[in-house]
Amino acid sequence: MTTTLTPAELRRRFPEDFIWGVATSAFQIEGAARAYGKGPSIWDEFCRVPGAIADGSNGDVACDHYHRLESDLDLIADLGVGAYRFSISWPRVQPLGSGAVNPEGLAFYDRLVDGLLARNIQPYATLYHWDLPAELHRCADGWLARDTAQRFAEYASIVARRLGDRVVSFATHNEPWVTAMLGYERGIFAPGLKDRRAAYQVNHHLLVSHALAMQAIRASGTEADVGIVLNMSPVYPATDSPLDAAHAKLEDGRLVRWYMDALFKAQYPEDIVSYLGADAPEIQHGDLRLISQPCDFLGINYYNPIVSSSENPAAPASHGAAVTDMGWEVAPQSLADLLLRLNRDYPLPPVLITENGAAYQDQVVSGRVEDEQRRQYIESHLMAVADVIERGVDVKGYFVWSLMDNFEWAEGYRKRFGIVHVDYATLARTLKGSGLWYRSLLRPAMT
């Protein structure tokens, strides 16, 4: 692919008030895993399961963001972004997941939020990015227990009452599909269960907790927007066969419609409920009405399309397509397809692209990291976003995943998504070529 627009030309395709940002999550960058009053999370414990993490690593130090906060905030400011999306560690704020609050944990997020505002960067907070307090899982069945939804709402209230006068946006959950399906059905993410019935009960409890947390945040008096972040992909049948079409519809139901129908239609898709049979979740009266209360925004995390084959369910990409270091197909048009479809099928609130980016094998050479593939990936996906805005989809902002290389969950530190390179031996940060390009898009005078 060749560049078709200059950064200035691309920028002009977006509204003046478009939100430009970068994103991270607490467990992936903070470190300080057992310091300053923080309790253990299910990911702290999962990392100690032999073979769970590809390189045998953990999040104990990660990018040491906790101790490098001020210099990292300067790094974000230098990019010229107007917004930073970060997550709050529940066990850093509330070590046991209920009861006593950790003052040092809340003070850290005070410093983070105040530091962003001092640099004219809007704080976008996510309350849950997969790091459930381990105590809730060990002693109270974690997300399998409906009571955890109430504990989550109490945690949301604590955070909103502390930070809600300064945070402009609260997302309740990041990617509940990942929490439920990778953590409870496939067992490749924390807490490592393999039980479909459990996974769908967790799915339901996550959505109930989202709704209760939204109520708690709004009751705190904050004027911040409140919503949820979903990972979504368009699902295409691998062939024209009826079997592949049926398989694609099923996958779309499990990935997209399960969440979108509940949030925006107050129902779960009938075909998926029928498919689950006895594994369908227990739902209490009024739950779906509760779940479907209006969101102020919908966050969408998009990386790649899904090619669905009844014969080869693991088919990762279209034949001959370019792929990232994760093996994910590079397909910006699929992001446009997804956004147009959602806008057609649902009464969408304003949309934020809360994550979009790519992993490649980067190396520092003479103090520079030339990651042209990542730059092209970001540019092409921004062009897709511009296209759909021009076609009437209300996309308000875009956040690159990620600000910096970090702990990539079950892959450990082997996969690099950052526009800033992190040397894990020294923890030195180096702005990559993609980061320089993103800065030139946002701060033309720096070029």
C-alpha positions, 0 to 999 in steps of 0.5 A, a space after each residue: 500500500 502507498 500513502 495517498 494523503 499527506 497527514 494534513 490532508 488526512 486530518 482535514 477529512 475529520 471534524 474539528 472536534 474529533 477526539 484523537 487519543 492513545 490507549 493502554 490498560 493497567 495490568 499491561 503497563 503499570 507494574 508495582 504489582 504487589 506494592 503500595 497496598 495493591 491486592 493480587 488480581 486473577 491475572 497476577 495468579 494466572 501468570 504463575 500457572 506453568 505454561 499459561 504465558 507464552 514466554 513465562 513472564 508476568 506483569 510484576 514490572 511490565 512497563 513500570 508506568 507506576 513509577 514513571 508516570 510523569 515522564 510517560 505523561 510527558 510522552 503522551 503530551 508530546 504526541 499531541 493527542 487530546 485524550 488518553 484512554 487508561 484502565 483503573 486496576 480494581 485490586 489497586 483501588 479495592 484490594 479484596 474486591 469489596 470492603 476497604 479502599 486502598 488510599 494509595 491506589 486512589 491517590 495514584 489515579 488522582 495523580 494520573 488524572 491531574 497530570 493529564 489535565 495539566 497537559 490539556 489531555 482529556 482522561 478516558 477511564 475504563 473501570 474493568 480491563 480484566 484484572 478482577 481482584 483474586 479474592 473475589 474469584 477465590 472466595 466468591 466465584 468471581 464473575 460466575 456469581 451474580 453478587 460480583 455485579 453488585 461488588 463491581 457497582 460499589 467499586 464503580 461508585 468509589 471511583 466515580 465519586 473520587 475521579 468523576 469531577 475530572 474524568 470526561 468518560 467512564 467505560 464500565 467494561 473492556 471487551 466482555 467477550 474476552 473476559 467470558 469466552 477466553 477466560 471461561 470457555 477457552 481457558 486461555 486467559 485468566 481465570 483459565 476455565 473451560 466451561 461453556 455454560 459458565 462462560 455464558 453465565 459470566 457473559 450475562 453477569 458482566 452485562 448486569 454489572 455494566 448496567 449497575 455500574 452505569 447507575 452507580 456512576 450517574 448517581 455519583 453526580 459526575 457529568 462524565 459520559 458513561 458507556 461500554 467497550 466491545 471488541 467486534 469484527 465482521 464475520 464473513 463466510 469462507 465460501 458461498 456454501 450454506 454451511 459456511 453461511 450458517 457458521 458465519 451467522 452463528 459466530 456473528 451471533 456469539 461475538 456481535 449480536 449477543 452484546 449489541 442485541 442485549 444493550 440496544 434491543 433488550 433481548 438476546 438473539 433467539 438463534 444463539 439462545 436456541 444454540 446454547 440450549 441448557 448452557 443458556 444463562 439464568 436471567 432474572 426478571 427485569 435484567 434485559 431492561 436493566 442492561 439496555 438502559 441508554 449508553 452515552 457512547 459505544 466504544 468499539 475495538 477493532 483489529 481484524 475481520 473473521 473468516 468463518 469456515 464450517 470445515 476449518 473453524 481456525 481459519 485466521 484470514 482470507 487466502 493470501 491476505 497480509 497479516 500482522 505478527 498476531 496472524 490477524 488479517 489487515 483489512 481496513 474495509 472490514 472496519 467500515 463494513 462493521 460500522 455501517 452494519 452496526 449503524 444500520 441495525 442498531 440505534 447507536 449512541 456516538 461511537 468511539 474507536 477505543 482500540 485499533 492497532 497492530 503488532 509487528 516485530 520491531 527493532 531499534 536500529 541506530 536509535 530509531 524504530 522504522 515500523 512502516 507496516 504499523 504506520 500504514 495499518 493506522 493510516 488505512 484504518 483512519 481512512 476507513 473511519 473518515 469514509 464512514 463518517 462521511 456516510 453518516 456514522 457518528 464516530 467521535 474519536 479514535 484511540 491507537 492501541 497502544 501508546 507503548 509496547 506492553 504485556 500482551 496477556 497470554 503472549 507475554 512480551 513477545 508481541 509489540 503493539 506500541 507506537 512507542 518502543 519499550 526496551 524491557 531490559 532498561 525500560 527505555 522508551 523510543 518513539 517509533 516511526 508510526 508514533 512520529 507519523 501520528 504526531 505529525 498528523 496531530 502536531 503539524 508544526 513538529 514535522 
